[in-house]
Structure formats: structure tokens, C-alpha cells
Amino acid sequence: MMIHGAAVLGRADGPTEVHKATVARQVLRDYGGTDDMWPTEWIPGKLEAAKAKFADYLELEVGNL
């Protein structure tokens, strides 16, 4: 993992905090903000999105019982 490498490199060429900040920037660079009240990884929000995405499949499976 990248964070483990950051700790080792901190001893070799500088403060660990600098490496942690670099790793954090690399990990978070693809994430963006949201206009919604809750974060995008909020479980109930993801559940509703999954239900909407697979509603047709669920209707076929549950409706035929």
C-alpha cells in the first residue's frame, strides 16, 4: 500500500508528513465534491441508486413469484 511506502521513504529522504500529504493528494485527486446533503458514499443513498438501477431486474424476479 502507498501509505506504508510513505512511512519508509520518510526515513530515507524527509519528513513522513510530506509523504502522507503526497499520498493523500494522489488518492483524493479523482474525488469531487457533491451538491447533495450527504456524501456520495453514504450507504442509504447508494442503496436507493442501486434499487433504481436494477428496478427492472428486481421486478422480473420478485413479480414472478
Jmol script that loads the backbone (N, CA, C; Angstrom):
load data "model"
ATOM      1  N   MET A   1       0.838  -1.180   0.000  1.00  0.00           N
ATOM      2  CA  MET A   1       0.000   0.000   0.000  1.00  0.00           C
ATOM      3  C   MET A   1       0.881   1.240   0.000  1.00  0.00           C
ATOM      4  N   MET A   2       0.325   2.281  -0.517  1.00  0.00           N
ATOM      5  CA  MET A   2       1.077   3.523  -0.669  1.00  0.00           C
ATOM      6  C   MET A   2       1.466   4.138   0.672  1.00  0.00           C
ATOM      7  N   ILE A   3       0.588   4.038   1.673  1.00  0.00           N
ATOM      8  CA  ILE A   3       0.876   4.681   2.961  1.00  0.00           C
ATOM      9  C   ILE A   3       2.044   4.009   3.671  1.00  0.00           C
ATOM     10  N   HIS A   4       2.206   2.700   3.472  1.00  0.00           N
ATOM     11  CA  HIS A   4       3.337   2.007   4.078  1.00  0.00           C
ATOM     12  C   HIS A   4       4.642   2.472   3.438  1.00  0.00           C
ATOM     13  N   GLY A   5       4.612   2.665   2.148  1.00  0.00           N
ATOM     14  CA  GLY A   5       5.787   3.170   1.451  1.00  0.00           C
ATOM     15  C   GLY A   5       6.132   4.581   1.892  1.00  0.00           C
ATOM     16  N   ALA A   6       5.114   5.375   2.205  1.00  0.00           N
ATOM     17  CA  ALA A   6       5.353   6.748   2.659  1.00  0.00           C
ATOM     18  C   ALA A   6       6.120   6.745   3.981  1.00  0.00           C
ATOM     19  N   ALA A   7       5.791   5.834   4.868  1.00  0.00           N
ATOM     20  CA  ALA A   7       6.483   5.774   6.160  1.00  0.00           C
ATOM     21  C   ALA A   7       7.947   5.391   5.978  1.00  0.00           C
ATOM     22  N   VAL A   8       8.223   4.461   5.082  1.00  0.00           N
ATOM     23  CA  VAL A   8       9.600   4.033   4.847  1.00  0.00           C
ATOM     24  C   VAL A   8      10.396   5.145   4.171  1.00  0.00           C
ATOM     25  N   LEU A   9       9.816   5.788   3.181  1.00  0.00           N
ATOM     26  CA  LEU A   9      10.510   6.858   2.477  1.00  0.00           C
ATOM     27  C   LEU A   9      10.761   8.061   3.371  1.00  0.00           C
ATOM     28  N   GLY A  10       9.924   8.229   4.397  1.00  0.00           N
ATOM     29  CA  GLY A  10      10.139   9.337   5.330  1.00  0.00           C
ATOM     30  C   GLY A  10      11.480   9.233   6.040  1.00  0.00           C
ATOM     31  N   ARG A  11      11.903   8.036   6.318  1.00  0.00           N
ATOM     32  CA  ARG A  11      13.202   7.847   6.966  1.00  0.00           C
ATOM     33  C   ARG A  11      14.341   8.087   5.974  1.00  0.00           C
ATOM     34  N   ALA A  12      14.090   7.795   4.718  1.00  0.00           N
ATOM     35  CA  ALA A  12      15.149   7.882   3.720  1.00  0.00           C
ATOM     36  C   ALA A  12      15.384   9.300   3.220  1.00  0.00           C
ATOM     37  N   ASP A  13      14.301  10.038   2.967  1.00  0.00           N
ATOM     38  CA  ASP A  13      14.526  11.327   2.320  1.00  0.00           C
ATOM     39  C   ASP A  13      13.685  12.482   2.837  1.00  0.00           C
ATOM     40  N   GLY A  14      13.145  12.400   4.019  1.00  0.00           N
ATOM     41  CA  GLY A  14      12.449  13.573   4.542  1.00  0.00           C
ATOM     42  C   GLY A  14      11.333  13.216   5.500  1.00  0.00           C
ATOM     43  N   PRO A  15      10.601  14.227   5.936  1.00  0.00           N
ATOM     44  CA  PRO A  15       9.539  14.023   6.928  1.00  0.00           C
ATOM     45  C   PRO A  15       8.399  13.152   6.396  1.00  0.00           C
ATOM     46  N   THR A  16       7.892  12.330   7.265  1.00  0.00           N
ATOM     47  CA  THR A  16       6.791  11.437   6.909  1.00  0.00           C
ATOM     48  C   THR A  16       5.541  12.228   6.553  1.00  0.00           C
ATOM     49  N   GLU A  17       5.328  13.388   7.189  1.00  0.00           N
ATOM     50  CA  GLU A  17       4.142  14.186   6.924  1.00  0.00           C
ATOM     51  C   GLU A  17       4.072  14.614   5.464  1.00  0.00           C
ATOM     52  N   VAL A  18       5.207  14.913   4.874  1.00  0.00           N
ATOM     53  CA  VAL A  18       5.246  15.308   3.469  1.00  0.00           C
ATOM     54  C   VAL A  18       4.802  14.149   2.596  1.00  0.00           C
ATOM     55  N   HIS A  19       5.277  12.959   2.895  1.00  0.00           N
ATOM     56  CA  HIS A  19       4.894  11.786   2.111  1.00  0.00           C
ATOM     57  C   HIS A  19       3.422  11.444   2.309  1.00  0.00           C
ATOM     58  N   LYS A  20       2.917  11.600   3.526  1.00  0.00           N
ATOM     59  CA  LYS A  20       1.500  11.350   3.771  1.00  0.00           C
ATOM     60  C   LYS A  20       0.643  12.328   2.968  1.00  0.00           C
ATOM     61  N   ALA A  21       1.052  13.581   2.921  1.00  0.00           N
ATOM     62  CA  ALA A  21       0.310  14.578   2.151  1.00  0.00           C
ATOM     63  C   ALA A  21       0.346  14.238   0.660  1.00  0.00           C
ATOM     64  N   THR A  22       1.475  13.769   0.168  1.00  0.00           N
ATOM     65  CA  THR A  22       1.589  13.389  -1.242  1.00  0.00           C
ATOM     66  C   THR A  22       0.681  12.204  -1.556  1.00  0.00           C
ATOM     67  N   VAL A  23       0.679  11.215  -0.691  1.00  0.00           N
ATOM     68  CA  VAL A  23      -0.180  10.048  -0.884  1.00  0.00           C
ATOM     69  C   VAL A  23      -1.647  10.471  -0.826  1.00  0.00           C
ATOM     70  N   ALA A  24      -2.006  11.326   0.111  1.00  0.00           N
ATOM     71  CA  ALA A  24      -3.385  11.795   0.227  1.00  0.00           C
ATOM     72  C   ALA A  24      -3.815  12.524  -1.040  1.00  0.00           C
ATOM     73  N   ARG A  25      -2.946  13.356  -1.585  1.00  0.00           N
ATOM     74  CA  ARG A  25      -3.271  14.063  -2.824  1.00  0.00           C
ATOM     75  C   ARG A  25      -3.508  13.091  -3.970  1.00  0.00           C
ATOM     76  N   GLN A  26      -2.676  12.062  -4.056  1.00  0.00           N
ATOM     77  CA  GLN A  26      -2.815  11.077  -5.132  1.00  0.00           C
ATOM     78  C   GLN A  26      -4.111  10.277  -4.981  1.00  0.00           C
ATOM     79  N   VAL A  27      -4.460   9.932  -3.761  1.00  0.00           N
ATOM     80  CA  VAL A  27      -5.671   9.144  -3.528  1.00  0.00           C
ATOM     81  C   VAL A  27      -6.926   9.991  -3.773  1.00  0.00           C
ATOM     82  N   LEU A  28      -6.910  11.245  -3.353  1.00  0.00           N
ATOM     83  CA  LEU A  28      -8.102  12.086  -3.416  1.00  0.00           C
ATOM     84  C   LEU A  28      -8.245  12.880  -4.712  1.00  0.00           C
ATOM     85  N   ARG A  29      -7.300  12.800  -5.622  1.00  0.00           N
ATOM     86  CA  ARG A  29      -7.349  13.649  -6.820  1.00  0.00           C
ATOM     87  C   ARG A  29      -8.528  13.337  -7.730  1.00  0.00           C
ATOM     88  N   ASP A  30      -9.042  12.113  -7.694  1.00  0.00           N
ATOM     89  CA  ASP A  30     -10.164  11.748  -8.555  1.00  0.00           C
ATOM     90  C   ASP A  30     -11.529  11.989  -7.907  1.00  0.00           C
ATOM     91  N   TYR A  31     -11.544  12.413  -6.660  1.00  0.00           N
ATOM     92  CA  TYR A  31     -12.797  12.649  -5.963  1.00  0.00           C
ATOM     93  C   TYR A  31     -13.203  14.105  -6.105  1.00  0.00           C
ATOM     94  N   GLY A  32     -14.490  14.311  -6.198  1.00  0.00           N
ATOM     95  CA  GLY A  32     -15.006  15.667  -6.289  1.00  0.00           C
ATOM     96  C   GLY A  32     -16.072  15.895  -5.235  1.00  0.00           C
ATOM     97  N   GLY A  33     -16.468  17.112  -5.099  1.00  0.00           N
ATOM     98  CA  GLY A  33     -17.498  17.450  -4.134  1.00  0.00           C
ATOM     99  C   GLY A  33     -18.877  17.054  -4.633  1.00  0.00           C
ATOM    100  N   THR A  34     -19.860  17.187  -3.791  1.00  0.00           N
ATOM    101  CA  THR A  34     -21.233  16.868  -4.151  1.00  0.00           C
ATOM    102  C   THR A  34     -22.131  18.022  -3.736  1.00  0.00           C
ATOM    103  N   ASP A  35     -23.193  18.218  -4.473  1.00  0.00           N
ATOM    104  CA  ASP A  35     -24.163  19.258  -4.127  1.00  0.00           C
ATOM    105  C   ASP A  35     -25.229  18.723  -3.195  1.00  0.00           C
ATOM    106  N   ASP A  36     -25.224  17.421  -2.974  1.00  0.00           N
ATOM    107  CA  ASP A  36     -26.200  16.775  -2.110  1.00  0.00           C
ATOM    108  C   ASP A  36     -25.852  17.024  -0.646  1.00  0.00           C
ATOM    109  N   MET A  37     -26.821  16.773   0.230  1.00  0.00           N
ATOM    110  CA  MET A  37     -26.599  16.967   1.665  1.00  0.00           C
ATOM    111  C   MET A  37     -25.641  15.924   2.239  1.00  0.00           C
ATOM    112  N   TRP A  38     -25.643  14.711   1.670  1.00  0.00           N
ATOM    113  CA  TRP A  38     -24.841  13.617   2.185  1.00  0.00           C
ATOM    114  C   TRP A  38     -23.706  13.291   1.227  1.00  0.00           C
ATOM    115  N   PRO A  39     -22.619  12.709   1.729  1.00  0.00           N
ATOM    116  CA  PRO A  39     -21.511  12.305   0.856  1.00  0.00           C
ATOM    117  C   PRO A  39     -21.946  11.219  -0.128  1.00  0.00           C
ATOM    118  N   THR A  40     -21.199  11.078  -1.205  1.00  0.00           N
ATOM    119  CA  THR A  40     -21.566  10.113  -2.242  1.00  0.00           C
ATOM    120  C   THR A  40     -21.459   8.671  -1.762  1.00  0.00           C
ATOM    121  N   GLU A  41     -20.678   8.402  -0.759  1.00  0.00           N
ATOM    122  CA  GLU A  41     -20.522   7.028  -0.256  1.00  0.00           C
ATOM    123  C   GLU A  41     -21.479   6.710   0.883  1.00  0.00           C
ATOM    124  N   TRP A  42     -22.490   7.553   1.104  1.00  0.00           N
ATOM    125  CA  TRP A  42     -23.489   7.336   2.140  1.00  0.00           C
ATOM    126  C   TRP A  42     -24.310   6.121   1.754  1.00  0.00           C
ATOM    127  N   ILE A  43     -24.369   5.104   2.598  1.00  0.00           N
ATOM    128  CA  ILE A  43     -24.973   3.807   2.278  1.00  0.00           C
ATOM    129  C   ILE A  43     -26.445   3.919   1.844  1.00  0.00           C
ATOM    130  N   PRO A  44     -27.313   4.630   2.569  1.00  0.00           N
ATOM    131  CA  PRO A  44     -28.709   4.711   2.098  1.00  0.00           C
ATOM    132  C   PRO A  44     -28.831   5.340   0.707  1.00  0.00           C
ATOM    133  N   GLY A  45     -27.992   6.291   0.385  1.00  0.00           N
ATOM    134  CA  GLY A  45     -28.014   6.886  -0.948  1.00  0.00           C
ATOM    135  C   GLY A  45     -27.584   5.897  -2.013  1.00  0.00           C
ATOM    136  N   LYS A  46     -26.575   5.124  -1.708  1.00  0.00           N
ATOM    137  CA  LYS A  46     -26.109   4.099  -2.654  1.00  0.00           C
ATOM    138  C   LYS A  46     -27.168   3.003  -2.822  1.00  0.00           C
ATOM    139  N   LEU A  47     -27.884   2.682  -1.752  1.00  0.00           N
ATOM    140  CA  LEU A  47     -28.934   1.674  -1.806  1.00  0.00           C
ATOM    141  C   LEU A  47     -30.056   2.127  -2.733  1.00  0.00           C
ATOM    142  N   GLU A  48     -30.468   3.385  -2.604  1.00  0.00           N
ATOM    143  CA  GLU A  48     -31.520   3.915  -3.475  1.00  0.00           C
ATOM    144  C   GLU A  48     -31.066   3.925  -4.933  1.00  0.00           C
ATOM    145  N   ALA A  49     -29.823   4.302  -5.177  1.00  0.00           N
ATOM    146  CA  ALA A  49     -29.302   4.305  -6.547  1.00  0.00           C
ATOM    147  C   ALA A  49     -29.267   2.888  -7.121  1.00  0.00           C
ATOM    148  N   ALA A  50     -28.892   1.907  -6.309  1.00  0.00           N
ATOM    149  CA  ALA A  50     -28.846   0.514  -6.759  1.00  0.00           C
ATOM    150  C   ALA A  50     -30.255  -0.004  -7.051  1.00  0.00           C
ATOM    151  N   LYS A  51     -31.220   0.352  -6.197  1.00  0.00           N
ATOM    152  CA  LYS A  51     -32.606  -0.064  -6.438  1.00  0.00           C
ATOM    153  C   LYS A  51     -33.129   0.537  -7.732  1.00  0.00           C
ATOM    154  N   ALA A  52     -32.820   1.800  -7.991  1.00  0.00           N
ATOM    155  CA  ALA A  52     -33.263   2.450  -9.223  1.00  0.00           C
ATOM    156  C   ALA A  52     -32.599   1.802 -10.441  1.00  0.00           C
ATOM    157  N   LYS A  53     -31.325   1.476 -10.327  1.00  0.00           N
ATOM    158  CA  LYS A  53     -30.591   0.892 -11.440  1.00  0.00           C
ATOM    159  C   LYS A  53     -31.101  -0.504 -11.795  1.00  0.00           C
ATOM    160  N   PHE A  54     -31.426  -1.289 -10.777  1.00  0.00           N
ATOM    161  CA  PHE A  54     -31.810  -2.675 -11.001  1.00  0.00           C
ATOM    162  C   PHE A  54     -33.303  -2.914 -10.801  1.00  0.00           C
ATOM    163  N   ALA A  55     -34.116  -1.862 -10.857  1.00  0.00           N
ATOM    164  CA  ALA A  55     -35.552  -1.995 -10.607  1.00  0.00           C
ATOM    165  C   ALA A  55     -36.211  -2.962 -11.581  1.00  0.00           C
ATOM    166  N   ASP A  56     -35.849  -2.897 -12.853  1.00  0.00           N
ATOM    167  CA  ASP A  56     -36.455  -3.793 -13.841  1.00  0.00           C
ATOM    168  C   ASP A  56     -36.134  -5.251 -13.534  1.00  0.00           C
ATOM    169  N   TYR A  57     -34.891  -5.525 -13.171  1.00  0.00           N
ATOM    170  CA  TYR A  57     -34.491  -6.897 -12.841  1.00  0.00           C
ATOM    171  C   TYR A  57     -35.204  -7.392 -11.586  1.00  0.00           C
ATOM    172  N   LEU A  58     -35.317  -6.521 -10.590  1.00  0.00           N
ATOM    173  CA  LEU A  58     -35.988  -6.905  -9.354  1.00  0.00           C
ATOM    174  C   LEU A  58     -37.468  -7.186  -9.603  1.00  0.00           C
ATOM    175  N   GLU A  59     -38.075  -6.366 -10.443  1.00  0.00           N
ATOM    176  CA  GLU A  59     -39.493  -6.570 -10.755  1.00  0.00           C
ATOM    177  C   GLU A  59     -39.704  -7.909 -11.447  1.00  0.00           C
ATOM    178  N   LEU A  60     -38.815  -8.273 -12.350  1.00  0.00           N
ATOM    179  CA  LEU A  60     -38.934  -9.565 -13.033  1.00  0.00           C
ATOM    180  C   LEU A  60     -38.776 -10.728 -12.056  1.00  0.00           C
ATOM    181  N   GLU A  61     -37.823 -10.616 -11.134  1.00  0.00           N
ATOM    182  CA  GLU A  61     -37.558 -11.706 -10.197  1.00  0.00           C
ATOM    183  C   GLU A  61     -38.644 -11.794  -9.129  1.00  0.00           C
ATOM    184  N   VAL A  62     -39.000 -10.691  -8.527  1.00  0.00           N
ATOM    185  CA  VAL A  62     -39.944 -10.694  -7.414  1.00  0.00           C
ATOM    186  C   VAL A  62     -41.378 -10.802  -7.930  1.00  0.00           C
ATOM    187  N   GLY A  63     -41.652 -10.172  -9.073  1.00  0.00           N
ATOM    188  CA  GLY A  63     -43.008 -10.179  -9.603  1.00  0.00           C
ATOM    189  C   GLY A  63     -43.458 -11.540 -10.101  1.00  0.00           C
ATOM    190  N   ASN A  64     -42.551 -12.428 -10.395  1.00  0.00           N
ATOM    191  CA  ASN A  64     -42.906 -13.739 -10.927  1.00  0.00           C
ATOM    192  C   ASN A  64     -43.087 -14.804  -9.853  1.00  0.00           C
ATOM    193  N   LEU A  65     -42.941 -14.449  -8.613  1.00  0.00           N
ATOM    194  CA  LEU A  65     -43.070 -15.473  -7.559  1.00  0.00           C
ATOM    195  C   LEU A  65     -44.491 -15.835  -7.272  1.00  0.00           C
TER     196      LEU A  65
END
end "model"
wireframe off; spacefill off
backbone 0.3
color backbone group
